[in-house]
Amino acid sequence: MAKRIVLRTGEALVEGALDYLCAEPEIVIGELDGPVGTALATLVGDQVKGHTKVFAILNSDVQVKPVTLMVSKVTVNDSRYTNILMGTVQAAIANGVLDAVRAGDIPKKKAHDLGIIYSVWLDPSILKVPKGKIDHAGLFAVHREATVKVIRKAMNDEPDINWLLDNQSTVQHYFHQQGLDGNI
């Protein structure tokens, strides 16, 4: 019997060549019959205008396993943004989840027993890109890679506490540094 996965967390950052090609997911993953399952069911039933929660799907009626609930970090109030988030990004996340199962980061035997709450960020500046000029292939690649990375980190408890303690004085938050430099 596979070890019980009660609740794991992870975050990741993957950046592409263009400013809007950035993915910064945060996830919670765990057994559906535990706190993650309860939270997932609650979120599905607690829809909020501008922050609709949707399952990661390969296509309109092909949901991935483990069940993955996307929760937007940005208030969604533009149909173009919605179409990108619930199109390219949603498909990338779905593929990334399956990639993580294929890579063994999520045990295949646990795929039906686990749930993922996936906090997704799509840069709102994407709306400044003229129609027809968005790099959807790049956007897909960045979000797919970030999904695999965040799941791997969560399932392997990365970063580990010893690494954090050893590197605490050398790792600086980007926006904190920008503030210290007078750039924000």
Secondary structure, 3 states (H helix, E strand, C coil): CCCCCCCEEEECCEECCCCCCEECCEEEEEECCCHHHHHHHHHHHCCCCCCCEEECEEECCEECCCEEEEEECCCCCCHHHHHHHHHHHHHHHHHHHHHHHHHCCCCHHHCCCEEEEEEECCCHHHHHCCCCCCCHHHHHHHHHHHHHHHHHHHHCCCCCHHHHHHHCCCCCCHHHHHHHCCCC
